[in-house]
Amino acid sequence: MDILNLLWTALTFALSVLWSLAWFVLRDLISTLLWILIVAWLLLSVRYRSFVGGSVAMLRYGRYSLSIFWRWLRGTPSSALSLPPPRVITKEVVKYVPTKTRRRPLGTMSISEQLNMLLVGALYLLFFN
């Protein structure tokens, strides 16, 4: 019974340390995000000259931002950002020839990878310094 008590104590200690580290990062992110949303709502309310107009604009821009963030997170190109080319009516047949896939130059990183490396570096500095 003493061994189970010891294992339970060790497990709860490890989980509490992990939760403390996660909450240390999350609380500042949540607070910053809420302040940014409050300031953006106030600015949009002034621009549209009403709190209701500002709220509707916040919902519209929020949905647009979430779709961009979701596409960035998945790594798919955002079709919402780039407009399709205008359609030109021609009488000739355009033949599609597939090209080779474009490769990234060696040594380039996406923003997502850079942010991940910043987080890993911050955790390294937190634990080992």
N, C-alpha and C positions, 0 to 999 in steps of 0.2 A: 504494500500500500504506500510505503514511503517513496518507492521508486516512481509510482504513478504521480504522486504529489510533486516530486521533483521535476518530472517531465512536464507536467502541467504548468508549473511555475516558470520553467525555461521557455516553453512555447508562448505563454502569455507575455513574458518579458520581450521576446523577439518580436511578436506581433505589435506590442505597444511601441517599440522603437521604430518599427516600419511605419506605423500610423503617425507617430510624431513627426517623422521626416516628411511624409506625404502631406500632412496638414500644414507643416511649415511652408511648403511650396504653394499649396492650394489656397491658403488664406490670403496671401498677398495677391495672387492672381485674381481671385474672386473680388477682393476689395478694389483693385485697379480697374477691373472690368465694369464693376458697378459705377464707379466714379466717371468713367468714360461714357457710359450709357446716360448718366444723369446730365452731363455737360452737353452731349450730343442732342438729347431731348430738349434741353433749354434752348440751344442754338436753333434747332429746327422749329421750335415753338415761336421764337422771335421771327424767323424767316417767313413762316406761314401765318403769322399774326394770330395764332390761336393755339391753345393747348391740344385741342382735338386734332387740328391739322398737323401739329408736331408729332402727336402720337401715331397718326396714320402714316406719316412719312417715316417714322422710326420703324414701324412694322414692315413697310415696303422695303426700306433700305436694309433692315435686318434680315429679311428673307433673301434678298439679293446677296448679302454678305455671307449668309450661311451656305448658300448654294456654291459660291466661289470657294469658301473654305472647304466644303465637302469635296468638291472636285480636286482641290489642291491636296487634300489628305489622301484621296484615292490615287492621285497621280495622273488623272486624265486631263486632257486639254479642255479649257473652258470655252465652250461654244457661245456662252452668254457674253463674253468680253469681245469676241471678234465678230463683226458683222459679215454675213455671207456676201460674196461678190454679186453685183447686180446681174440679173439674167439678161443675156443678149440673145435675141432671136436671130438665128442664122439659118441659112438653107443648106449649108454644107454639113457633112457628117464629121464630128470630131471624134477621133479615135483615141481612146485612153491607153496609154502605155505605162504600166506600173514601173516606178523607179525603185532603186535600192533604198532600203531603210536608212534613215539618217542616224549616224552614230554621234554620241556626245564626244567632244574632245577629251582626251585623257587628262584627268586631274580636275575636272569640273564637278561641282556638287550642287544638288538642288537646295532650295531654301530649307526644305524639311530636313534634309541630312545635316545641314549646317546647324539648325536649331537643336537637333538631337545631339550633335557633338558638343554644343555649348552646354547642354544640360548634363552630359556625361562629364565634361570638364568641371562644371560647378560642383557636382557630386564628389568628384575626385578631390577637389580643393576642400570641400566640407569635411571629408573623412580623413584625409592624409596630411592636412596642415594644421 
